Amino acid sequence: MDIYRGYTPVLNKLLEQMLGYFRTENKLHQEKTGDSLYEHLIGRVKQPKSMIEKCQRKDLPVTPESALKVNRDSVGIRVVCNFIDDIYTCIDLINNWDDVTIVEQKDYITNAKPNGYRSYHMILDVERAEKDIEGNTPGHYFVEVQLRTIAMDTWASLEHEMKYKHKIKNPEMIGKELKRVADELASCDVSMQTLRHLIREED
């Protein structure tokens, strides 16, 4: 079953539109400062099977409305930055995009999750020429954006790999160790940011 029905081409175009915005901002930032805004950028349209499973997990009807309006991550972007400051620079830039409205923000960098997870999450409402699921023209589509440093992304990827692909015999001990490692990496992020400031002051 294709939960997106006829909306998949629009979602693919939306993904390329958003990736294009970030690439343009990165190019302008490089020309202005000599630095990149991010280390790497990835995006995806959530696979129909994954979206169906999410709807079922949340006791939602398996419909295009659930996929495109209730769940707001049919299109997802991850921006992995070198430094913490770069994340907030990206957020400022997103705020200035004319056809994009920020509808939700969660700062898990300033306020980490109890397990140590750190990232900045945004839900964007993006205007498109195509009709949306509610019949509006121009249409409005949601995009989830996650912004992280390299250290945050590495931790999140490894934590997911270990917790979801293996049966852990001592979950409490492993959880405490993962939290300790997350805190150490966060400290490294702050130290690297401080070093960057010091180097720039010398230039």
PAGUKE-886545 format. One record per residue: chain; residue in three letters; x, y negated, z negated of N, C-alpha, C, O in turn; residue number from 0. Coordinates in steps of 0.001 Angstrom, whole numbers, plus 500000, padded with zeros to 6 digits. Example, Ala and Ser with C-alpha at 12.3 -4.5 7.8 and 13.67 -1.06 7.14 Angstrom:
2
<"A","ala",<513190,505690,492200>,<512300,504500,492200>,<513200,503300,492200>,<514236,503319,491535>,0>;
<"A","ser",<512850,502250,492920>,<513670,501060,492860>,<512900,499970,492130>,<513409,498862,491961>,1>;
***
This chain:
203
<"A","met",<500846,501214,500000>,<500000,500000,500000>,<500873,498747,500000>,<501812,498635,499211>,0>;
<"A","asp",<500554,497801,500897>,<501257,496519,500902>,<500421,495506,500133>,<499449,494957,500650>,1>;
<"A","ile",<500815,495275,498902>,<500052,494373,498030>,<500033,492940,498557>,<499139,492165,498216>,2>;
<"A","tyr",<501016,492583,499389>,<501075,491209,499915>,<500187,491017,501147>,<499928,489889,501568>,3>;
<"A","arg",<499726,492132,501716>,<498896,492093,502929>,<499595,491255,504007>,<500726,491563,504383>,4>;
<"A","gly",<498942,490207,504506>,<499541,489434,505599>,<500471,488329,505169>,<500904,487531,506000>,5>;
<"A","tyr",<500791,488261,503881>,<501591,487140,503388>,<503101,487391,503388>,<503874,486483,503083>,6>;
<"A","thr",<503525,488598,503721>,<504957,488915,503696>,<505786,487990,504588>,<506840,487534,504146>,7>;
<"A","pro",<505361,487687,505837>,<506156,486764,506663>,<506326,485383,506023>,<507389,484771,506135>,8>;
<"A","val",<505274,484893,505349>,<505370,483591,504676>,<506372,483667,503527>,<507166,482747,503328>,9>;
<"A","leu",<506334,484764,502772>,<507265,484920,501652>,<508704,484971,502148>,<509597,484403,501520>,10>;
<"A","asn",<508936,485644,503265>,<510282,485694,503835>,<510757,484305,504272>,<511913,483938,504057>,11>;
<"A","lys",<509858,483545,504882>,<510198,482175,505291>,<510474,481303,504060>,<511398,480488,504054>,12>;
<"A","leu",<509663,481489,503030>,<509833,480727,501785>,<511189,481023,501155>,<511875,480115,500687>,13>;
<"A","leu",<511569,482292,501145>,<512872,482674,500602>,<513991,481968,501357>,<514895,481407,500738>,14>;
<"A","glu",<513942,481988,502682>,<514993,481341,503483>,<514981,479830,503282>,<516036,479195,503278>,15>;
<"A","gln",<513786,479250,503116>,<513673,477811,502849>,<514404,477449,501561>,<515184,476498,501528>,16>;
<"A","met",<514145,478216,500501>,<514736,477899,499200>,<516246,478139,499188>,<516998,477342,498627>,17>;
<"A","leu",<516688,479237,499807>,<518126,479480,499908>,<518791,478350,500692>,<519896,477917,500364>,18>;
<"A","gly",<518100,477878,501734>,<518615,476761,502525>,<518767,475493,501705>,<519748,474765,501864>,19>;
<"A","tyr",<517805,475219,500828>,<517894,474044,499959>,<519154,474103,499094>,<519898,473127,498988>,20>;
<"A","phe",<519378,475269,498478>,<520540,475412,497602>,<521848,475298,498395>,<522806,474683,497928>,21>;
<"A","arg",<521884,475890,499591>,<523106,475823,500404>,<523403,474391,500837>,<524558,473967,500863>,22>;
<"A","thr",<522351,473653,501175>,<522533,472245,501558>,<523065,471428,500388>,<523983,470623,500546>,23>;
<"A","glu",<522476,471642,499207>,<522934,470918,498017>,<524398,471265,497711>,<525180,470401,497316>,24>;
<"A","asn",<524751,472532,497898>,<526125,472954,497631>,<527096,472282,498591>,<528168,471830,498186>,25>;
<"A","lys",<526720,472217,499864>,<527572,471578,500864>,<527784,470097,500540>,<528906,469597,500611>,26>;
<"A","leu",<526704,469400,500185>,<526797,467980,499830>,<527657,467785,498587>,<528455,466850,498514>,27>;
<"A","his",<527487,468677,497607>,<528255,468591,496365>,<529740,468830,496628>,<530594,468158,496050>,28>;
<"A","gln",<530037,469779,497493>,<531435,470051,497845>,<532071,468858,498540>,<533220,468511,498265>,29>;
<"A","glu",<531318,468229,499446>,<531837,467060,500157>,<532092,465892,499208>,<533024,465111,499399>,30>;
<"A","lys",<531252,465788,498189>,<531355,464676,497240>,<532423,464897,496178>,<533152,463969,495826>,31>;
<"A","thr",<532521,466130,495661>,<533379,466391,494501>,<534548,467340,494774>,<535522,467362,494022>,32>;
<"A","gly",<534448,468116,495842>,<535461,469135,496096>,<535182,470446,495386>,<535906,471422,495587>,33>;
<"A","asp",<534146,470489,494558>,<533778,471688,493801>,<532490,472298,494357>,<531657,471601,494936>,34>;
<"A","ser",<532343,473617,494170>,<531097,474289,494529>,<530115,474206,493373>,<530513,474227,492208>,35>;
<"A","leu",<528835,474113,493696>,<527788,474116,492672>,<527641,475488,492038>,<527308,475606,490858>,36>;
<"A","tyr",<527890,476519,492824>,<527683,477887,492335>,<528741,478813,492921>,<529374,478514,493934>,37>;
<"A","glu",<528910,479944,492250>,<529872,480948,492700>,<529216,481870,493728>,<529832,482225,494733>,38>;
<"A","his",<527954,482258,493470>,<527201,482955,494509>,<525706,482762,494316>,<525226,482390,493244>,39>;
<"A","leu",<524997,483029,495396>,<523558,482764,495476>,<522899,483973,496115>,<523306,484413,497191>,40>;
<"A","ile",<521883,484511,495454>,<521161,485645,496031>,<519653,485415,495897>,<519198,484669,495030>,41>;
<"A","gly",<518903,486064,496762>,<517456,485938,496694>,<516803,487189,497244>,<517427,487972,497962>,42>;
<"A","arg",<515544,487365,496899>,<514797,488525,497383>,<513300,488259,497327>,<512820,487457,496526>,43>;
<"A","val",<512575,488955,498203>,<511128,489092,498054>,<510925,490419,497333>,<511404,491459,497784>,44>;
<"A","lys",<510211,490376,496209>,<510023,491596,495413>,<509364,492678,496271>,<508371,492429,496955>,45>;
<"A","gln",<509930,493865,496220>,<509380,494981,496984>,<507922,495246,496571>,<507598,495182,495384>,46>;
<"A","pro",<507041,495543,497539>,<505636,495807,497209>,<505467,496843,496100>,<504630,496680,495212>,47>;
<"A","lys",<506269,497910,496156>,<506170,498954,495129>,<506453,498388,493738>,<505756,498719,492779>,48>;
<"A","ser",<507480,497531,493628>,<507825,496922,492336>,<506730,495983,491850>,<506436,495922,490656>,49>;
<"A","met",<506127,495250,492789>,<505041,494333,492413>,<503813,495115,491953>,<503150,494718,490995>,50>;
<"A","ile",<503509,496219,492627>,<502375,497058,492209>,<502612,497593,490803>,<501711,497570,489964>,51>;
<"A","glu",<503827,498076,490548>,<504167,498597,489215>,<504044,497513,488151>,<503599,497783,487035>,52>;
<"A","lys",<504439,496284,488492>,<504330,495180,487535>,<502863,494879,487227>,<502505,494666,486069>,53>;
<"A","cys",<502016,494859,488251>,<500583,494615,488043>,<499984,495695,487145>,<499210,495397,486236>,54>;
<"A","gln",<500343,496931,487402>,<499817,498036,486595>,<500304,497946,485150>,<499554,498214,484211>,55>;
<"A","arg",<501570,497565,484989>,<502147,497426,483647>,<501442,496329,482859>,<501304,496426,481639>,56>;
<"A","lys",<500997,495288,483554>,<500339,494154,482896>,<498810,494272,482919>,<498102,493329,482567>,57>;
<"A","asp",<498313,495442,483339>,<496862,495679,483430>,<496165,494652,484320>,<495074,494178,484003>,58>;
<"A","leu",<496804,494318,485424>,<496226,493401,486397>,<495684,494196,487581>,<496210,495263,487896>,59>;
<"A","pro",<494652,493697,488234>,<494191,494376,489453>,<495286,494340,490515>,<495992,493340,490647>,60>;
<"A","val",<495427,495404,491255>,<496471,495490,492287>,<495953,494802,493549>,<495458,495444,494475>,61>;
<"A","thr",<496083,493470,493553>,<495553,492648,494645>,<496585,491588,495037>,<497495,491290,494263>,62>;
<"A","pro",<496443,491018,496243>,<497323,489925,496635>,<497245,488734,495666>,<498239,488044,495441>,63>;
<"A","glu",<496049,488503,495096>,<495897,487402,494135>,<496794,487621,492916>,<497447,486687,492449>,64>;
<"A","ser",<496826,488847,492403>,<497698,489151,491258>,<499159,488973,491640>,<499952,488447,490859>,65>;
<"A","ala",<499513,489414,492850>,<500907,489378,493294>,<501407,487960,493533>,<502565,487652,493252>,66>;
<"A","leu",<500540,487102,494049>,<500992,485779,494502>,<500628,484639,493566>,<501232,483568,493640>,67>;
<"A","lys",<499656,484843,492687>,<499232,483742,491814>,<499413,484051,490331>,<499913,483212,489582>,68>;
<"A","val",<499014,485241,489904>,<499134,485578,488479>,<500598,485872,488143>,<501176,485272,487236>,69>;
<"A","asn",<501184,486810,488896>,<502630,487006,488819>,<503278,485927,489678>,<502803,485627,490774>,70>;
<"A","arg",<504344,485358,489183>,<504909,484217,489915>,<506357,484462,490336>,<507161,483534,490426>,71>;
<"A","asp",<506668,485734,490591>,<508034,486063,490978>,<508095,486902,492253>,<509017,487698,492433>,72>;
<"A","ser",<507112,486724,493136>,<507162,487454,494410>,<508422,487071,495183>,<509013,487894,495881>,73>;
<"A","val",<508819,485812,495047>,<510095,485345,495602>,<510997,484967,494434>,<510601,484201,493555>,74>;
<"A","gly",<512200,485505,494430>,<513133,485231,493332>,<514486,484797,493856>,<514991,485338,494839>,75>;
<"A","ile",<515067,483812,493186>,<516402,483291,493525>,<517267,483374,492274>,<516817,483036,491179>,76>;
<"A","arg",<518511,483824,492439>,<519465,483784,491326>,<520669,482946,491749>,<521301,483204,492773>,77>;
<"A","val",<520966,481940,490936>,<522093,481047,491187>,<523129,481312,490092>,<522874,481075,488911>,78>;
<"A","val",<524293,481802,490498>,<525334,482146,489529>,<526443,481103,489628>,<527143,481012,490637>,79>;
<"A","cys",<526589,480319,488564>,<527508,479181,488547>,<528801,479513,487804>,<528856,480452,487010>,80>;
<"A","asn",<529833,478725,488080>,<531101,478906,487390>,<531061,478347,485968>,<531651,478923,485053>,81>;
<"A","phe",<530363,477223,485786>,<530354,476530,484502>,<528928,476182,484071>,<528025,476054,484898>,82>;
<"A","ile",<528752,476035,482770>,<527429,475702,482221>,<526919,474382,482796>,<525744,474266,483145>,83>;
<"A","asp",<527805,473388,482895>,<527383,472085,483417>,<526775,472190,484814>,<525852,471449,485153>,84>;
<"A","asp",<527296,473114,485621>,<526800,473264,486990>,<525337,473702,487008>,<524579,473332,487905>,85>;
<"A","ile",<524953,474484,486020>,<523555,474925,485919>,<522642,473720,485767>,<521626,473608,486452>,86>;
<"A","tyr",<523010,472819,484865>,<522160,471658,484614>,<522219,470651,485764>,<521267,469901,485978>,87>;
<"A","thr",<523328,470630,486502>,<523390,469818,487722>,<522390,470347,488748>,<521676,469572,489384>,88>;
<"A","cys",<522344,471661,488903>,<521368,472274,489822>,<519942,471936,489419>,<519107,471628,490270>,89>;
<"A","ile",<519666,471992,488133>,<518314,471697,487643>,<517928,470259,487983>,<516802,469999,488407>,90>;
<"A","asp",<518863,469328,487797>,<518601,467920,488146>,<518292,467773,489633>,<517410,467003,490013>,91>;
<"A","leu",<519006,468499,490462>,<518789,468427,491909>,<517424,468989,492287>,<516715,468416,493114>,92>;
<"A","ile",<517060,470122,491671>,<515752,470725,491939>,<514629,469756,491597>,<513619,469695,492299>,93>;
<"A","asn",<514803,469008,490530>,<513810,468015,490108>,<513524,466971,491183>,<512461,466350,491188>,94>;
<"A","asn",<514483,466779,492096>,<514344,465737,493119>,<513845,466250,494460>,<513730,465471,495405>,95>;
<"A","trp",<513544,467545,494568>,<513054,468082,495830>,<511592,467681,496028>,<510751,467924,495162>,96>;
<"A","asp",<511301,467069,497167>,<509988,466455,497398>,<508827,467446,497412>,<507762,467153,496870>,97>;
<"A","asp",<509018,468614,498024>,<507909,469558,498189>,<507918,470667,497138>,<507293,471713,497313>,98>;
<"A","val",<508639,470417,496044>,<508775,471412,494979>,<508376,470788,493646>,<508817,469690,493308>,99>;
<"A","thr",<507537,471500,492893>,<507149,471063,491551>,<507571,472129,490551>,<507297,473314,490742>,100>;
<"A","ile",<508235,471705,489492>,<508612,472643,488427>,<507401,472835,487523>,<506911,471877,486925>,101>;
<"A","val",<506917,474071,487422>,<505729,474324,486607>,<506069,475003,485274>,<505253,475015,484352>,102>;
<"A","glu",<507266,475560,485181>,<507664,476189,483909>,<509181,476249,483834>,<509852,476514,484832>,103>;
<"A","gln",<509719,475998,482634>,<511156,476103,482400>,<511391,476791,481059>,<510726,476485,480070>,104>;
<"A","lys",<512343,477722,481037>,<512730,478379,479800>,<514246,478370,479704>,<514937,478967,480529>,105>;
<"A","asp",<514751,477689,478691>,<516192,477542,478514>,<516700,478593,477535>,<516720,478377,476323>,106>;
<"A","tyr",<517110,479731,478080>,<517689,480787,477250>,<519200,480624,477105>,<519883,481524,476616>,107>;
<"A","ile",<519717,479472,477530>,<521130,479164,477296>,<521260,478459,475948>,<522068,478843,475103>,108>;
<"A","thr",<520454,477428,475767>,<520421,476725,474477>,<519790,477603,473409>,<520225,477608,472257>,109>;
<"A","asn",<518757,478346,473800>,<518045,479231,472863>,<518074,480660,473403>,<517134,481108,474060>,110>;
<"A","ala",<519161,481363,473119>,<519336,482724,473638>,<518266,483652,473079>,<517756,483438,471979>,111>;
<"A","lys",<517930,484694,473856>,<517015,485713,473353>,<517697,486482,472214>,<518925,486514,472136>,112>;
<"A","pro",<516909,487097,471337>,<517496,487815,470191>,<518547,488860,470568>,<519469,489119,469794>,113>;
<"A","asn",<518412,489459,471748>,<519379,490488,472154>,<520671,489910,472733>,<521597,490652,473061>,114>;
<"A","gly",<520729,488554,472859>,<521929,487907,473374>,<521808,487414,474804>,<522710,486745,475309>,115>;
<"A","tyr",<520699,487740,475463>,<520492,487338,476861>,<520479,485814,476993>,<519809,485111,476237>,116>;
<"A","arg",<521240,485328,477976>,<521293,483897,478254>,<521074,483645,479746>,<521640,484335,480593>,117>;
<"A","ser",<520263,482670,480044>,<519970,482295,481424>,<519004,481113,481371>,<518405,480847,480329>,118>;
<"A","tyr",<518853,480414,482475>,<517864,479345,482566>,<516843,479763,483620>,<517196,479992,484776>,119>;
<"A","his",<515582,479861,483219>,<514529,480334,484118>,<513614,479174,484510>,<513257,478339,483679>,120>;
<"A","met",<513249,479140,485770>,<512322,478133,486268>,<511283,478799,487164>,<511602,479725,487910>,121>;
<"A","ile",<510045,478327,487090>,<509018,478690,488063>,<508722,477431,488873>,<508370,476385,488327>,122>;
<"A","leu",<508873,477560,490185>,<508640,476429,491083>,<507380,476655,491896>,<507099,477772,492330>,123>;
<"A","asp",<506632,475600,492095>,<505479,475600,492997>,<505949,474904,494276>,<506264,473714,494266>,124>;
<"A","val",<505992,475658,495374>,<506533,475135,496624>,<505419,474984,497655>,<504633,475905,497881>,125>;
<"A","glu",<505366,473825,498266>,<504345,473557,499271>,<504793,474096,500628>,<505924,473863,501056>,126>;
<"A","arg",<503900,474816,501296>,<504177,475358,502629>,<503044,474982,503584>,<501907,474777,503159>,127>;
<"A","ala",<503362,474895,504866>,<502335,474553,505865>,<501268,475646,505964>,<500114,475369,506292>,128>;
<"A","glu",<501670,476902,505675>,<500729,478015,505804>,<499679,478006,504687>,<499928,477542,503575>,129>;
<"A","lys",<498511,478529,505021>,<497429,478666,504042>,<497852,479629,502935>,<498523,480626,503203>,130>;
<"A","asp",<497462,479337,501693>,<497811,480236,500596>,<496646,481176,500261>,<495609,481157,500924>,131>;
<"A","ile",<496832,481983,499243>,<495878,483028,498877>,<494524,482451,498450>,<493507,483144,498506>,132>;
<"A","glu",<494512,481176,498020>,<493267,480523,497601>,<492621,479740,498729>,<491595,479090,498528>,133>;
<"A","gly",<493216,479798,499920>,<492641,479111,501074>,<493074,477673,501231>,<492530,476957,502072>,134>;
<"A","asn",<494049,477226,500436>,<494529,475843,500527>,<495500,475672,501684>,<496367,476518,501905>,135>;
<"A","thr",<495355,474569,502427>,<496290,474197,503474>,<496635,472711,503304>,<495724,471887,503388>,136>;
<"A","pro",<497905,472316,503067>,<499050,473219,502950>,<498912,474145,501737>,<498200,473850,500778>,137>;
<"A","gly",<499615,475265,501818>,<499533,476252,500752>,<500566,476017,499666>,<501541,475291,499857>,138>;
<"A","his",<500332,476645,498523>,<501268,476560,497399>,<501688,477970,496993>,<500851,478843,496763>,139>;
<"A","tyr",<502988,478171,496913>,<503566,479477,496597>,<504566,479331,495457>,<505257,478319,495341>,140>;
<"A","phe",<504628,480361,494621>,<505535,480330,493474>,<506878,480982,493800>,<506961,481954,494551>,141>;
<"A","val",<507918,480412,493210>,<509270,480961,493315>,<509879,480964,491920>,<509808,479962,491208>,142>;
<"A","glu",<510478,482088,491524>,<511203,482150,490254>,<512687,481918,490532>,<513266,482530,491429>,143>;
<"A","val",<513287,481032,489755>,<514727,480751,489876>,<515395,481057,488541>,<514939,480607,487490>,144>;
<"A","gln",<516474,481823,488593>,<517301,482086,487416>,<518678,481495,487664>,<519292,481751,488700>,145>;
<"A","leu",<519158,480713,486723>,<520482,480114,486826>,<521345,480621,485674>,<520935,480564,484514>,146>;
<"A","arg",<522543,481117,485995>,<523426,481711,484994>,<524878,481374,485314>,<525205,481006,486442>,147>;
<"A","thr",<525732,481502,484325>,<527166,481514,484607>,<527566,482937,485016>,<526778,483875,484900>,148>;
<"A","ile",<528791,483072,485490>,<529303,484395,485865>,<529274,485325,484657>,<528904,486493,484773>,149>;
<"A","ala",<529664,484805,483503>,<529698,485625,482284>,<528297,486090,481902>,<528103,487259,481568>,150>;
<"A","met",<527330,485196,481949>,<525941,485552,481628>,<525414,486612,482595>,<524731,487552,482189>,151>;
<"A","asp",<525737,486450,483871>,<525252,487378,484885>,<525887,488753,484717>,<525217,489777,484856>,152>;
<"A","thr",<527177,488770,484417>,<527873,490044,484201>,<527258,490790,483025>,<526993,491989,483114>,153>;
<"A","trp",<527031,490081,481926>,<526450,490715,480738>,<525055,491266,481042>,<524744,492405,480693>,154>;
<"A","ala",<524219,490456,481694>,<522838,490874,481983>,<522820,492104,482885>,<522016,493014,482683>,155>;
<"A","ser",<523711,492132,483886>,<523759,493269,484807>,<524201,494539,484093>,<523619,495604,484299>,156>;
<"A","leu",<525225,494430,483257>,<525738,495600,482551>,<524754,496078,481480>,<524586,497279,481267>,157>;
<"A","glu",<524111,495125,480816>,<523116,495483,479793>,<521973,496257,480431>,<521508,497254,479879>,158>;
<"A","his",<521521,495800,481588>,<520445,496488,482307>,<520895,497873,482744>,<520156,498848,482604>,159>;
<"A","glu",<522105,497955,483270>,<522653,499243,483730>,<522693,500255,482599>,<522299,501407,482779>,160>;
<"A","met",<523170,499831,481428>,<523334,500756,480304>,<522001,501128,479659>,<521768,502291,479332>,161>;
<"A","lys",<521131,500143,479478>,<519901,500395,478715>,<518839,501112,479528>,<518055,501882,478973>,162>;
<"A","tyr",<518797,500876,480831>,<517702,501418,481619>,<518083,502645,482438>,<517212,503301,483010>,163>;
<"A","lys",<519358,502958,482499>,<519769,504121,483292>,<520361,505236,482440>,<520769,506273,482963>,164>;
<"A","his",<520406,505026,481148>,<520968,506047,480274>,<520101,506201,479024>,<519486,505241,478560>,165>;
<"A","lys",<520062,507402,478497>,<519387,507630,477223>,<520372,507313,476103>,<521372,508009,475924>,166>;
<"A","ile",<520079,506260,475357>,<520993,505812,474307>,<520640,506511,472998>,<519495,506476,472547>,167>;
<"A","lys",<521644,507143,472399>,<521406,507896,471155>,<521375,506976,469937>,<520659,507243,468971>,168>;
<"A","asn",<522148,505898,469982>,<522203,504964,468851>,<521807,503562,469318>,<522660,502678,469403>,169>;
<"A","pro",<520521,503348,469623>,<520109,502057,470194>,<520397,500864,469298>,<520728,499787,469795>,170>;
<"A","glu",<520276,501039,467964>,<520545,499906,467064>,<521999,499478,467132>,<522296,498290,467261>,171>;
<"A","met",<522906,500441,467047>,<524328,500127,467098>,<524705,499508,468447>,<525438,498520,468500>,172>;
<"A","ile",<524197,500097,469539>,<524496,499585,470875>,<523932,498172,471031>,<524574,497303,471620>,173>;
<"A","gly",<522717,497950,470494>,<522109,496624,470560>,<522946,495575,469844>,<523117,494465,470349>,174>;
<"A","lys",<523466,495917,468680>,<524311,494980,467927>,<525607,494678,468680>,<526069,493538,468709>,175>;
<"A","glu",<526184,495716,469285>,<527423,495521,470043>,<527183,494658,471280>,<527996,493795,471612>,176>;
<"A","leu",<526064,494899,471956>,<525732,494076,473122>,<525536,492617,472730>,<525971,491711,473441>,177>;
<"A","lys",<524879,492395,471594>,<524682,491026,471103>,<526026,490380,470771>,<526245,489208,471074>,178>;
<"A","arg",<526922,491142,470151>,<528247,490607,469803>,<529011,490210,471070>,<529628,489146,471125>,179>;
<"A","val",<528961,491078,472084>,<529653,490783,473335>,<529038,489548,474007>,<529760,488703,474535>,180>;
<"A","ala",<527709,489449,473985>,<527033,488281,474572>,<527489,486998,473900>,<527729,485993,474569>,181>;
<"A","asp",<527609,487029,472581>,<528049,485841,471842>,<529498,485481,472175>,<529843,484304,472288>,182>;
<"A","glu",<530342,486510,472332>,<531743,486259,472693>,<531839,485629,474084>,<532609,484693,474298>,183>;
<"A","leu",<531055,486150,475019>,<531064,485588,476369>,<530536,484158,476380>,<531028,483314,477128>,184>;
<"A","ala",<529529,483888,475543>,<528994,482524,475446>,<530057,481576,474923>,<530169,480441,475386>,185>;
<"A","ser",<530834,482041,473960>,<531932,481238,473427>,<532977,480957,474506>,<533521,479856,474584>,186>;
<"A","cys",<533250,481967,475337>,<534189,481781,476456>,<533659,480746,477452>,<534420,479922,477958>,187>;
<"A","asp",<532369,480792,477728>,<531761,479809,478636>,<531972,478390,478127>,<532318,477488,478890>,188>;
<"A","val",<531760,478204,476830>,<531936,476873,476226>,<533402,476456,476299>,<533704,475300,476596>,189>;
<"A","ser",<534315,477393,476029>,<535754,477089,476080>,<536185,476706,477495>,<536950,475761,477684>,190>;
<"A","met",<535684,477451,478490>,<536033,477141,479878>,<535481,475778,480298>,<536126,475042,481046>,191>;
<"A","gln",<534287,475453,479812>,<533701,474152,480107>,<534554,473033,479503>,<534785,472008,480145>,192>;
<"A","thr",<535020,473234,478269>,<535882,472247,477601>,<537191,472062,478365>,<537652,470936,478553>,193>;
<"A","leu",<537788,473174,478803>,<539030,473097,479580>,<538819,472335,480886>,<539671,471553,481308>,194>;
<"A","arg",<537694,472570,481505>,<537390,471851,482748>,<537340,470347,482500>,<537880,469566,483283>,195>;
<"A","his",<536690,469946,481413>,<536610,468521,481067>,<537998,467940,480827>,<538306,466836,481277>,196>;
<"A","leu",<538831,468693,480114>,<540186,468223,479812>,<541009,468042,481091>,<541735,467059,481242>,197>;
<"A","ile",<540884,469010,482011>,<541621,468929,483272>,<541159,467724,484093>,<541970,467037,484715>,198>;
<"A","arg",<539870,467481,484088>,<539331,466349,484861>,<539757,465010,484266>,<539965,464034,484986>,199>;
<"A","glu",<539880,464984,482953>,<540337,463748,482300>,<541761,463416,482668>,<542136,462244,482697>,200>;
<"A","glu",<542583,464451,482956>,<543988,464240,483311>,<544140,463762,484756>,<545119,463096,485093>,201>;
<"A","asp",<543155,464109,485622>,<543252,463745,487037>,<543118,462232,487251>,<543178,461762,488387>,202>;
***
